[in-house]
Amino acid sequence: MSSNSGIQIPSRLPLLLTHEGVLLPGSTMRISVETARNMHLVKNRLLKGTSLKSTIIGVIPNTRDPEYDTEDLPTLHSIGTAGLAVQVVGSNWPKPHYTLLITGLCRFRVAQLLKEGPFPVAEVEQLDKLEQYTSPEEMSEAAGPDGELGELSQRFYQAAVQLVGMLDMSVPVVAKLRRLLDSLPRETLPDVLASMIHTSNNEKLQVLDAVSLEERFKKTLPLLTRQIEGLKLLQKTRKPRLDDDKRVKAFACFPAITFSLDEEGDDEDGDDTAVLERKVKGANMPEPALRVCLKELKRLKKMPQSMPEYALTRNYLDLMVELPWSKSTTDCLDIHAARVLLDSDHYAMEKLKRRVLEYLAVRQLKSTLKGPILCFVGPPGVGKTSVGRSIARTLGREFHRIALGGVCDQSDIRGHRRTYVGSMPGRIINGLKTVGVNNPVFLLDEVDKLGKSLQGDPASALLEVLDPEQNHSFTDHYLNVAFDLSQVLFIATANSTATIPPALLDRMEVLQVQGYTQEEKVEIAHRHLIPHQLEQHGLTPQQLQIPQDTTQDIISKYEHKHSHIHWGCFTHARSVAGQREEGSDYRSKGKRGRRAEEPDGVSADMAAPPDMPIVIDHIALKDILGPHVFEMEVSERLTLPGVAVGLAWTPLGGEIMFVEASRMEGEGQLTLTGQLGDVMKESAHLAMSWLRSNAKTYQLTNLVGGSDPLEGTDIHLHFPAGAVTKDGPSAGVTMVTVLASLFSGRLVRSDVAMTGEITLRGLVLPVGGIKDKVLAAHRAGVKRVIIPKRNEKDLEEIPANVRKELDFVTASNLDEVLNAAFDGGFPGMSNPLTLPHIVSKL
């Protein structure tokens, strides 16, 4: 054949890589464009081109699994199809993509890859060089004496006619196919029919690779014969249920005949709907969920792919298949190993560890125990989240964290109904899909910071999730079928229970995670924090050392948490890097640390050997972190009457709180400042009323010597740190002590701190947060702590070393409070020097 007047394509073609199938010459195919490389091709070539030549592109089948596709250009298949882009449709839902309608023109071979980005361009060699379409008689003559090519062509044509004849000619698409058989040249039939009948992508790829016409007929004829035999078998099986006309019309309504006898090897390249049906039946889902899936699958088969609902239904079925209906992990119930793991991950926190071990012990006795719903309540930074992760490691379960802070839409928990555009499941179902098992450890972080809006109350939506009697049939709005959450171990974290709705709090087992003592903080720093920071900054213990004395200074004078350790490591990481670059000791550039074994008094210019570690002492600490942030000033503040130290609880832990009072001539007004809440204001009026009613007993006078402290006198009660809002009843005893000191002119002991609620009759009622408050008093150097009598049981939670260094006075009334707060008791006491409720150095 000569090559004067065949189909001519450009010698350089942009390449479109597709996973969706194999485009054959003479066939038309819709291709979805989503990858960045193909998106660049559409934008820069098809949309900007103005000539017919710019719409011709090369379509290369990508044989690599799309799940493992990367930005690197894969190895290109050597043969592709030059195609004409006849339609380009763009859409932004559910994500930006294009849909191309491409008609195949001819085969080409990739001769050389010219460039890879932003889309590949190759120099190609055209393979289908057809001058003109030949008749069957001319083909027989061209085939030689044996006429093998002509015989193959005739057999193929007869098989194609037989296949079309088995369908209903009254259906337009079948009639059009019959006319094509008579009008199309024989050379094009293998490609056209191979693209219409049901074949796998591998089989189409073999047809594409068949460059010679004879080989192409040999590859395609068995596929056509297989389709005919499959159709005959289908007619026999369907004949009792459908008459001939209905059978043929039902079959002819599909442009591609959907039947194959090949039961193996089509999982990847076969009918997606059939593969999805097998996955649904193999997901081991409960009967109600299976019925829903099969119903949706039946709808999906009848639905054109161009309908928007097709993608929604397909996404729903994919999610149902991926959910772990029956997949679970086996719990590790070795209590000794669990104890070792918990001790290695966390220091102290004995109450939490004991609760986890108790759960393991019960699981050994009863394997079907439902997962407990724990709530860790404590200040930030005490390890609530990391404990949840350690529990998952201890049990050998998957771990998933769900951040609930600021969530104000119940759909985040229950999901959206599928009638909404962009609907998706809630975080619970999505987390189960992520972990792939039905018994993970779910950490519901910051459950006390849930919001509420017009979109609903997520805290109320959590009631079903966290109720052991209901969560075995949790129904997500997106799924609309029940899912069993009873084997999930839920752990919630919160800084305070005050903002958690009572109904939700009732469903959880609250475990208080209190703050740490200074000794515990030092131990945690040297066991966990410092090694972690050294690793994060590329340092080793041979390069930087932080003694325990320095750690104590960081905790007590700079920060109650560990963040300042980072700055020390950061500074000396820069030091080490500077030494490597400049070959000099960093000490010559500033006093940031002291070399180990460097005598005191050695000047900075006398550098130690570079392999000696830098030790951060108190001098270097001040140079790195600056002046002290916290200074203990208790004794300095209590030098005048009318000042006392109270104890307060905050979400960040316990704090000491100074209360000051002064009086001046006036009309008996009580002024309160310091951003006080309503409860604290009421406590101040209670304290004032109680003192006025007992003024004679305690020999309290006003400025003019009268028995009513407020007669001709104004009182100003102030709580420093006025920018911080304060509220709660626990400052009642402190206000009584401050006012008693002011009216009597006596100083309150400088080593006493107190907490407790008061009544109008002078009783002292219990308060919360005792451990955090006592630890705050211990940090401040207080020696005596006054607490309510009914809080004596809370002293068991105080570490033994702290209890030994403090004297505790448990008071049941204000008489005992005043007796303990002043040296030598308070005037008017029947026995001022007796403290019947001191628990001394327990």
C-alpha positions in Angstrom: 0.0 0.0 0.0 1.2 3.5 -0.7 0.9 6.2 1.9 -0.2 9.2 -0.1 -3.7 9.8 1.2 -4.3 8.1 4.6 -5.4 9.6 7.9 -2.7 11.9 9.1 -2.2 12.9 12.7 0.3 15.3 14.2 3.8 13.9 14.8 3.7 15.3 18.3 0.7 14.6 20.6 -0.2 15.5 24.1 -0.9 12.3 26.0 -4.0 11.7 28.2 -3.5 8.8 30.7 -6.8 7.1 31.7 -7.7 4.3 34.1 -11.3 4.0 32.9 -10.9 1.8 29.9 -9.2 1.3 26.5 -10.2 3.6 23.6 -10.1 1.7 20.2 -10.1 3.4 16.8 -13.6 3.9 15.5 -15.2 3.9 18.9 -16.4 6.8 21.1 -15.7 6.9 24.9 -16.4 9.2 27.8 -13.4 9.9 30.0 -13.5 11.6 33.4 -10.5 13.9 33.9 -9.6 14.4 37.6 -5.8 14.1 38.0 -3.7 17.3 37.9 -1.7 16.1 34.9 -4.8 15.5 32.8 -6.5 18.7 34.0 -3.5 20.7 32.7 -3.9 19.0 29.3 -7.6 20.0 29.1 -7.1 23.6 30.2 -3.9 24.3 28.2 -4.6 22.3 25.0 -8.3 21.6 24.5 -9.9 24.7 26.0 -7.3 27.2 24.6 -6.9 25.6 21.2 -8.5 27.2 18.1 -7.8 24.7 15.4 -9.0 21.2 14.7 -5.4 20.0 15.2 -5.5 21.1 18.8 -8.4 18.8 19.6 -6.5 15.7 18.6 -4.8 14.1 21.6 -3.2 10.7 22.3 -5.1 8.4 24.7 -2.8 6.0 26.6 -4.3 3.3 28.9 -2.7 3.5 32.3 -2.3 0.0 33.6 -1.1 1.1 37.1 -3.6 0.7 40.0 -5.2 4.2 40.5 -5.0 3.7 44.3 -1.2 3.7 44.1 -1.0 6.5 41.6 1.5 9.2 42.4 2.7 12.5 40.9 5.5 10.6 39.1 4.7 9.8 35.4 4.1 6.0 35.2 5.7 3.8 32.5 3.7 4.5 29.3 2.1 1.8 27.3 3.9 1.7 23.9 0.7 1.9 21.8 -2.2 4.3 22.1 -5.1 5.7 20.2 -5.2 9.2 18.6 -8.6 10.6 19.5 -10.6 13.6 18.6 -12.2 15.5 21.5 -15.7 16.3 20.3 -17.1 17.5 23.7 -15.6 18.9 26.9 -17.9 19.4 29.9 -16.6 20.8 33.2 -18.1 20.6 36.7 -17.2 21.6 40.3 -19.3 19.0 42.1 -18.3 16.9 44.0 -14.9 18.2 43.1 -13.5 20.1 40.0 -13.3 17.7 37.0 -13.9 17.5 33.3 -15.7 14.9 31.2 -14.4 14.4 27.7 -16.2 12.7 24.8 -13.5 11.3 22.5 -13.7 9.5 19.2 -10.8 7.2 18.3 -9.1 7.8 15.0 -6.1 5.4 14.7 -3.3 3.7 16.5 0.1 5.2 17.2 3.3 4.1 18.8 5.2 6.3 21.3 8.6 6.9 19.7 10.0 9.4 22.2 8.7 11.2 25.3 9.5 14.8 24.8 8.4 16.3 28.1 6.6 15.2 31.3 5.1 18.4 32.7 2.7 20.0 33.1 1.3 17.2 30.9 3.2 14.6 28.8 4.0 15.3 25.2 5.4 12.6 22.9 6.7 12.1 19.4 4.5 9.4 17.9 4.5 7.1 14.9 1.2 6.5 13.2 0.4 2.8 12.8 -3.0 2.6 11.0 -2.0 4.1 7.6 -5.1 3.3 5.6 -5.2 4.8 2.1 -8.7 3.7 1.4 -11.2 1.2 2.6 -11.1 -2.0 0.6 -13.9 -4.4 -0.3 -13.9 -8.0 0.9 -13.0 -9.1 -2.7 -10.0 -6.7 -2.8 -8.9 -7.9 0.7 -8.9 -11.5 -0.5 -6.7 -10.6 -3.4 -4.4 -8.6 -1.1 -4.1 -11.5 1.3 -2.3 -13.7 -1.1 -3.0 -17.1 -2.6 -4.4 -18.7 0.6 -6.8 -15.7 1.2 -6.4 -16.1 4.9 -7.1 -12.5 5.7 -10.2 -12.5 3.5 -11.5 -15.6 5.1 -11.0 -14.2 8.6 -12.8 -11.0 7.5 -15.7 -13.0 6.1 -16.0 -15.2 9.2 -15.9 -12.1 11.4 -18.6 -10.4 9.4 -20.9 -13.4 9.5 -20.5 -13.7 13.3 -21.3 -10.0 13.7 -24.4 -10.4 11.6 -25.4 -13.5 13.6 -25.0 -11.6 16.9 -27.1 -8.6 15.8 -29.7 -10.9 14.4 -30.3 -12.4 17.8 -31.5 -9.0 19.0 -34.8 -7.1 18.4 -34.5 -5.1 15.2 -37.4 -2.8 16.3 -35.1 -1.2 18.8 -33.4 1.8 17.2 -29.9 1.1 18.5 -30.0 -2.4 17.2 -31.2 -1.3 13.8 -28.5 1.3 13.7 -25.9 -1.3 14.5 -27.2 -3.5 11.7 -26.8 -0.7 9.2 -23.3 0.0 10.4 -22.3 -3.6 9.7 -23.3 -3.1 6.0 -21.8 0.4 5.7 -18.5 0.1 7.7 -15.4 -1.2 6.0 -14.4 -4.7 7.2 -11.1 -3.4 8.5 -12.8 -1.3 11.1 -15.2 -4.0 12.4 -12.8 -5.6 14.9 -12.2 -2.3 16.7 -15.8 -1.2 16.6 -17.3 -4.5 17.8 -14.6 -5.1 20.5 -15.6 -1.8 22.0 -19.3 -2.7 22.0 -19.4 -6.2 23.3 -18.6 -7.0 27.0 -14.8 -7.5 27.2 -12.3 -6.9 29.9 -9.8 -4.1 29.6 -7.0 -6.6 29.2 -8.8 -8.1 26.2 -9.3 -4.7 24.7 -5.6 -3.9 25.3 -4.7 -7.0 23.3 -6.9 -5.8 20.5 -5.2 -2.4 20.6 -1.7 -4.0 20.5 -2.7 -6.0 17.4 -1.1 -3.8 14.8 -1.5 -6.1 11.8 -5.1 -6.5 10.6 -4.8 -10.3 10.5 -3.7 -10.5 14.1 -6.6 -8.1 15.0 -9.2 -10.4 13.5 -7.7 -13.4 15.3 -7.8 -11.6 18.6 -11.4 -10.3 18.2 -13.1 -13.3 16.6 -13.0 -15.5 19.8 -14.5 -12.6 21.8 -17.4 -12.3 19.3 -18.0 -16.1 19.4 -18.0 -16.1 23.2 -20.6 -13.4 23.2 -22.9 -15.3 20.8 -22.7 -18.4 23.0 -23.4 -16.4 26.1 -26.4 -14.8 24.5 -27.7 -18.2 23.4 -27.4 -19.5 27.0 -29.1 -16.4 28.3 -32.0 -16.9 26.0 -32.6 -20.4 27.3 -32.4 -19.4 30.9 -34.8 -16.4 30.5 -37.3 -18.0 28.2 -39.7 -19.4 30.9 -40.0 -15.9 32.4 -40.1 -13.5 29.5 -41.5 -13.8 26.0 -39.2 -13.3 23.0 -40.1 -9.7 22.3 -39.6 -8.6 25.9 -36.3 -10.5 26.1 -34.9 -9.0 23.0 -36.0 -5.5 23.8 -34.7 -5.7 27.4 -31.4 -6.9 26.0 -31.2 -4.4 23.2 -31.7 -1.4 25.5 -28.1 -1.6 26.5 -25.6 -0.2 24.0 -23.0 -2.6 25.2 -24.2 -6.2 25.5 -23.7 -7.1 29.2 -23.0 -10.8 29.4 -19.8 -12.8 29.9 -19.0 -16.4 30.6 -15.6 -15.4 32.0 -16.0 -15.8 35.8 -12.4 -15.1 36.7 -10.1 -12.2 36.0 -12.8 -9.6 35.7 -12.8 -8.3 39.2 -10.8 -5.3 38.3 -11.9 -4.7 34.7 -15.4 -6.2 34.6 -18.7 -4.7 35.4 -18.5 -2.3 38.3 -22.0 -3.0 39.4 -21.3 -6.8 39.5 -18.1 -6.2 41.5 -20.0 -3.9 43.9 -22.8 -6.5 44.4 -20.2 -9.1 45.3 -18.7 -6.7 47.8 -22.1 -6.0 49.3 -22.8 -9.7 49.8 -19.4 -10.3 51.2 -19.4 -7.5 53.8 -21.1 -9.6 56.5 -23.5 -6.8 57.3 -26.7 -7.4 59.3 -29.9 -8.4 57.4 -31.6 -5.0 57.6 -28.5 -3.2 56.2 -28.1 -5.9 53.5 -31.7 -5.5 52.4 -31.2 -1.7 52.1 -28.0 -2.2 50.1 -29.5 -4.7 47.7 -32.5 -2.3 47.1 -30.1 0.6 46.4 -28.0 -1.7 44.1 -31.1 -2.6 42.1 -31.9 1.1 41.6 -28.3 1.8 40.6 -28.5 -0.8 37.8 -31.5 0.9 36.3 -30.0 4.4 36.6 -27.9 6.1 33.8 -24.5 7.1 34.9 -25.1 10.7 33.8 -27.7 11.2 36.5 -26.4 13.1 39.6 -28.2 10.5 41.8 -26.0 7.8 40.4 -22.9 9.2 42.1 -24.8 9.7 45.4 -26.1 6.1 45.4 -22.7 4.7 44.4 -21.0 6.6 47.2 -23.5 5.4 49.7 -23.0 1.7 48.6 -19.2 2.2 48.7 -19.4 3.5 52.3 -21.7 0.6 53.4 -19.2 -1.9 52.0 -16.2 -0.2 53.7 -17.8 -0.1 57.2 -16.5 -2.8 59.6 -19.7 -4.5 60.3 -18.0 -7.6 61.6 -14.3 -6.8 61.6 -12.7 -6.5 65.1 -9.4 -6.8 66.8 -8.6 -9.2 69.6 -8.0 -7.5 72.9 -4.7 -8.1 74.8 -5.8 -9.1 78.2 -2.4 -9.5 79.8 -2.8 -7.4 83.0 0.9 -7.5 83.9 2.0 -6.4 80.4 -0.7 -3.7 80.5 0.6 -2.4 83.8 4.2 -2.2 82.4 3.0 -0.4 79.3 1.0 2.2 81.3 3.8 2.8 83.7 6.3 3.3 80.9 4.0 5.8 79.1 2.8 7.8 82.2 4.1 8.7 85.6 1.7 8.8 88.5 -2.1 8.8 87.5 -2.7 5.7 89.6 -6.4 6.1 89.6 -6.7 6.0 85.9 -4.3 3.1 85.6 -6.2 1.1 88.2 -9.5 1.7 86.3 -8.0 0.4 83.0 -6.6 -2.7 84.8 -10.0 -3.4 86.4 -11.6 -3.3 82.9 -9.1 -5.8 81.6 -9.7 -8.1 84.6 -13.5 -8.1 84.0 -12.9 -8.7 80.3 -11.0 -11.8 81.2 -14.0 -13.1 83.1 -16.6 -12.0 80.5 -15.5 -11.4 76.9 -18.8 -9.8 75.8 -18.5 -6.9 78.3 -19.7 -3.7 76.7 -17.1 -1.0 76.5 -17.2 1.5 79.4 -17.7 5.2 78.7 -15.0 7.1 80.6 -14.7 10.9 81.0 -11.3 12.3 82.0 -11.7 15.7 83.7 -8.7 17.8 84.5 -6.7 20.9 83.5 -4.9 21.1 80.1 -1.5 19.4 79.8 -2.0 16.6 82.4 -2.1 13.9 79.8 -5.8 13.1 79.2 -5.4 12.6 75.5 -2.2 10.7 75.7 -3.7 8.4 78.3 -6.4 7.5 75.8 -3.8 6.6 73.2 -2.0 4.5 75.7 -5.2 2.6 76.6 -5.6 1.8 73.0 -2.0 0.4 72.8 -2.6 -1.5 76.0 -5.7 -3.2 74.6 -4.2 -3.7 71.2 -7.0 -1.7 69.6 -7.1 1.0 66.9 -7.3 4.6 68.2 -9.3 7.5 66.7 -9.6 11.0 68.1 -12.6 13.2 67.4 -12.2 16.9 68.3 -15.5 18.3 69.6 -14.3 21.7 70.6 -16.6 24.3 68.9 -18.9 21.8 67.2 -22.4 23.2 67.1 -24.1 21.1 64.5 -25.7 17.8 65.4 -24.9 16.6 61.8 -21.3 16.3 62.9 -22.4 13.5 65.1 -25.4 12.0 63.3 -24.5 12.8 59.7 -26.6 14.5 57.0 -29.6 13.0 55.4 -28.9 11.9 51.8 -31.5 14.2 50.4 -29.1 17.2 51.0 -26.5 18.2 48.5 -23.0 17.3 49.8 -24.4 15.0 52.4 -21.9 12.8 54.4 -21.9 10.6 57.4 -21.2 11.9 60.9 -17.8 11.7 62.6 -18.6 8.5 64.5 -19.4 6.5 61.3 -16.5 8.2 59.4 -14.1 7.3 62.2 -15.2 3.6 62.1 -14.6 3.7 58.3 -11.1 5.1 59.0 -10.0 2.6 61.6 -11.6 -0.4 59.8 -12.7 -2.2 62.9 -15.9 -2.1 65.0 -14.2 -2.1 68.5 -11.7 0.8 68.4 -10.9 3.3 71.2 -12.7 6.6 70.4 -11.4 9.7 72.1 -14.1 12.4 72.2 -11.8 15.4 73.0 -13.0 18.6 74.6 -16.6 17.3 75.2 -17.2 20.3 77.6 -16.8 22.8 74.7 -19.7 21.6 72.5 -21.8 24.5 71.3 -25.4 24.8 70.3 -26.9 26.5 67.3 -29.9 26.5 64.9 -28.5 23.3 63.4 -29.2 21.5 66.6 -27.5 20.4 69.8 -24.6 18.0 69.3 -24.5 17.2 73.0 -28.0 15.8 72.8 -27.0 13.8 69.7 -24.2 12.2 71.8 -26.7 10.9 74.3 -27.5 7.9 72.0 -23.8 7.4 71.2 -22.8 7.2 74.9 -25.7 5.2 76.2 -24.8 1.5 76.6 -28.5 0.6 76.4 -28.9 2.4 73.1 -25.7 2.5 71.1 -26.0 -1.1 70.0 -28.4 0.3 67.3 -27.0 3.8 66.6 -28.6 5.2 63.5 -26.6 7.7 61.4 -28.8 9.9 59.3 -26.7 9.2 56.2 -26.7 5.4 56.6 -30.3 5.3 57.8 -29.6 1.8 59.2 -28.5 0.8 62.7 -24.8 0.2 63.5 -23.6 -1.5 66.6 -21.4 0.8 68.8 -21.5 -1.3 71.9 -18.0 -2.7 71.5 -16.4 0.7 71.0 -14.5 2.0 74.0 -15.5 5.7 74.3 -13.2 8.1 76.3 -14.2 11.7 76.7 -12.0 14.5 77.9 -13.0 17.8 79.5 -11.5 20.6 81.5 -14.6 21.0 83.6 -17.9 19.3 84.1 -19.8 22.6 84.7 -20.6 23.1 81.0 -21.5 19.4 80.3 -25.3 18.9 80.2 -26.4 16.8 83.1 -28.0 14.1 80.9 -24.8 13.6 79.0 -22.7 13.7 82.2 -24.9 11.0 83.7 -23.9 8.6 80.9 -20.2 8.8 81.6 -18.0 7.6 84.4 -16.1 10.7 85.5 -12.4 10.2 86.5 -10.7 13.3 87.8 -7.2 13.8 86.4 -5.7 16.3 88.9 -2.6 18.3 88.6 0.9 17.1 89.6 3.1 18.0 92.5 6.4 19.7 91.8 8.2 16.5 92.4 6.0 14.6 90.0 6.5 17.3 87.4 10.3 17.1 87.7 10.1 13.3 87.3 7.8 13.6 84.3 10.1 16.1 82.7 13.2 13.9 83.0 11.4 10.7 82.0 9.4 11.9 79.1 9.6 15.6 78.2 13.3 16.3 78.1 14.2 13.2 76.0 11.3 14.0 73.6 12.5 17.6 73.2 16.1 16.6 72.7 14.9 14.2 69.9 12.7 16.8 68.3 15.6 19.3 68.2 18.2 16.9 67.0 20.2 16.9 70.2 21.6 14.1 72.4 22.2 13.9 76.2 25.9 14.2 75.4 25.3 17.6 73.9 22.8 19.2 76.3 22.0 18.4 80.0 19.2 19.9 82.2 19.8 19.2 85.9 16.8 18.6 88.2 17.5 21.9 90.0 17.0 23.7 86.7 13.8 21.8 86.0 12.5 22.8 89.4 13.3 26.5 88.7 11.5 26.2 85.3 8.4 24.8 87.0 8.2 27.1 90.0 9.5 30.4 88.5 8.6 30.3 84.9 5.8 27.9 83.9 3.8 25.3 85.6 3.8 23.3 82.3 6.7 22.1 80.1 6.7 24.6 77.2 9.8 26.5 78.3 11.9 23.3 78.0 11.5 23.8 74.2 13.2 27.1 74.3 16.3 25.7 76.1 16.6 23.0 73.5 15.9 25.4 70.6 18.6 27.8 71.9 21.3 25.1 72.2 20.3 23.4 68.9 21.3 26.8 67.4 24.5 26.6 69.5 25.4 23.2 68.2 24.6 24.2 64.6 26.8 27.3 65.0 29.7 25.2 66.3 29.5 22.9 63.3 29.4 25.8 60.8 32.0 28.1 62.4 34.2 25.6 64.3 34.0 27.7 67.4 32.4 27.4 70.8 29.1 29.1 71.2 30.1 30.4 74.6 32.1 33.0 72.8 28.9 34.6 71.5 26.9 34.9 74.7 26.4 33.3 78.1 23.8 30.6 77.3 25.1 27.6 79.3 28.0 26.1 81.2 30.1 23.3 79.9 30.2 20.1 82.1 33.3 20.0 84.2 33.8 23.8 83.6 34.9 25.4 86.9 32.9 28.3 88.2 34.6 31.5 87.4 36.1 30.4 84.1 35.6 33.2 81.6 33.5 32.8 78.5 36.5 33.1 76.2 38.1 30.0 77.7 36.1 27.5 75.7 35.8 23.9 76.8 36.4 21.0 74.4 33.6 20.8 71.8 32.6 17.3 72.8 31.6 18.3 76.4 27.9 18.7 77.0 26.3 22.1 77.7 24.7 22.2 81.2 21.8 24.6 81.7 22.2 26.1 85.2 20.3 28.8 86.9 22.4 31.5 85.3 21.9 30.2 81.8 18.2 29.7 82.5 17.7 33.4 83.3 19.7 34.3 80.2 17.5 32.1 78.0 14.1 32.6 79.5 14.5 36.1 81.0 13.4 37.3 84.4 11.3 35.1 86.7 7.6 35.0 85.8 6.3 33.7 89.1 7.6 35.1 92.4 6.2 33.8 95.7 5.0 36.9 97.5 2.7 35.5 100.2 4.6 36.8 103.2 5.2 40.2 101.5 1.4 40.8 100.8 0.3 39.9 104.4 2.0 42.8 106.2 -1.2 44.8 107.0 -4.6 43.9 108.5 -7.3 43.1 106.0 -5.4 40.7 103.7 -5.7 36.9 103.5 -4.9 34.1 101.1 -7.7 32.0 99.5 -7.5 29.0 97.3 -9.3 28.9 93.9 -9.8 26.2 91.3 -9.5 27.1 87.6 -9.7 24.9 84.4 -5.9 25.2 84.4 -5.5 23.8 88.0 -5.4 25.3 91.4 -4.2 28.9 92.2 -3.8 31.0 95.3 -5.9 34.1 95.5 -5.3 37.2 97.6 -8.2 39.0 99.1 -7.8 42.6 100.3 -10.1 44.9 102.3 -10.0 48.5 103.5 -12.4 50.8 105.3 -13.1 54.5 105.4 -15.7 56.8 106.7 -19.0 56.6 104.9 -22.5 55.5 105.0 -22.2 51.7 105.5 -21.7 50.8 101.8 -20.0 47.5 100.8 -18.0 47.8 97.5 -16.8 44.7 95.6 -14.2 44.8 92.8 -12.2 42.3 90.8 -14.8 41.0 88.2 -16.7 39.0 90.7 -19.6 36.7 89.7 -23.0 36.7 91.4 -22.2 33.8 93.7 -19.1 35.4 95.0 -20.9 38.7 95.6 -23.5 36.9 97.6 -20.7 35.2 99.6 -19.3 38.7 100.4 -22.7 39.9 101.8 -23.0 36.7 103.8 -19.6 37.3 105.4 -20.5 40.9 106.2 -23.8 39.9 107.7 -22.3 37.1 109.8 -19.6 39.4 111.2 -22.1 42.2 112.0 -24.3 39.7 113.9 -21.3 38.4 115.9 -19.5 41.7 116.3 -19.9 41.8 120.1 -18.7 38.2 120.5 -15.5 38.9 118.6 -15.1 42.5 119.9 -15.3 44.1 116.5 -15.7 47.8 116.3 -16.1 50.5 113.7 -14.1 53.6 113.2 -15.9 55.5 115.9 -15.8 52.7 118.4 -19.4 51.5 117.9 -20.4 47.8 118.0 -21.8 47.8 114.4 -18.8 47.5 112.0 -20.6 49.2 109.2 -21.9 52.2 111.2 -20.4 55.3 109.6 -18.0 53.1 107.7 -17.7 52.1 104.0 -16.0 48.7 103.2 -14.1 48.0 100.0 -13.4 44.3 99.3 -11.0 43.7 96.3 -9.8 40.6 94.6 -6.5 41.3 92.6 -6.0 40.2 89.0 -9.1 42.3 88.1 -8.9 41.2 84.4 -9.8 37.6 85.4 -13.4 36.7 86.0 -14.0 35.1 89.4 -17.0 33.2 90.8 -17.9 30.5 93.1 -18.7 30.0 96.8 -15.4 28.7 98.0 -14.0 32.2 98.9 -16.5 32.6 101.7 -14.2 31.7 104.6 -11.5 33.9 103.1 -13.8 36.9 103.1 -14.8 36.4 106.7 -11.2 36.2 107.7 -10.2 39.3 105.8 -13.1 41.3 107.3 -12.3 40.0 110.8 -8.7 41.0 110.4 -9.7 44.5 109.1 -12.2 45.2 112.0 -9.9 43.7 114.7 -6.7 45.3 113.4 -4.9 41.9 113.6 -2.7 40.3 110.9 -3.6 37.0 109.4 -0.9 34.4 109.6 1.3 34.7 106.4 1.6 30.9 106.1 -2.2 30.1 106.0 -4.4 29.6 103.0 -8.1 28.6 103.1 -11.1 27.5 101.2 -14.7 26.8 102.0 -18.3 27.9 101.6 -20.1 29.6 104.4 -23.7 29.9 105.6 -25.5 32.7 107.4 -25.3 30.6 110.6 -21.5 30.4 110.4 -21.3 26.8 109.1 -18.5 25.8 106.7 -19.7 23.7 103.7 -17.6 21.5 101.5 -16.2 22.6 98.1 -14.5 20.9 95.1 -11.1 20.9 93.7 -9.3 20.2 97.0 -6.3 18.4 95.5 -5.6 21.2 93.0 -6.0 23.8 95.6 -3.7 22.1 98.1 -1.1 21.6 95.4 -1.3 25.4 94.6 -0.8 26.2 98.3 2.2 23.8 98.5 3.8 25.5 95.5 3.3 28.9 97.1 5.1 27.8 100.3 2.0 27.8 102.5 2.4 25.7 105.7 -1.2 25.5 107.0 -4.3 24.9 104.9 -7.9 25.4 106.2 -10.5 23.2 104.5 -14.1 22.2 105.4 -14.5 19.3 107.7 -16.5 17.4 105.1 -13.6 17.6 102.7 -11.3 15.6 105.0 -11.9 12.5 102.8 -10.4 14.3 99.8 -7.0 14.5 101.6 -6.4 10.8 100.7 -5.8 12.0 97.1 -3.0 14.3 98.2 0.5 12.8 97.6 2.2 11.6 100.8 5.2 14.0 100.5 2.8 17.0 100.2 0.8 15.9 103.2 3.9 15.6 105.3 4.9 19.2 104.6 1.5 20.8 105.4 -0.7 21.2 108.4 -4.4 20.7 107.6 -7.2 22.3 109.7 -10.6 20.8 109.0 -13.2 23.3 110.2 -16.9 22.8 110.5 -17.8 26.4 111.5 -16.3 29.9 111.3 -15.1 29.9 114.9 -12.6 27.2 114.0 -11.5 29.0 110.8 -10.8 32.3 112.7 -9.0 30.4 115.5 -6.7 28.7 113.0 -6.1 31.8 110.8 -4.6 34.1 113.5 -1.6 33.6 115.8 -2.9 32.8 119.3 -6.5 32.4 118.2 -9.0 35.1 117.8 -10.4 37.4 120.6 -13.7 36.1 121.9 -12.9 32.4 121.6 -13.7 30.2 124.5 -10.5 28.3 124.0 -8.4 30.2 121.5 -5.3 28.0 121.5 -7.1 24.7 120.9 -7.3 23.5 117.3 -9.4 20.3 117.7 -9.4 19.4 114.0 -5.8 19.8 112.9 -4.5 16.9 110.9 -0.9 17.4 111.4 1.7 16.1 108.9 -0.4 13.1 107.8 
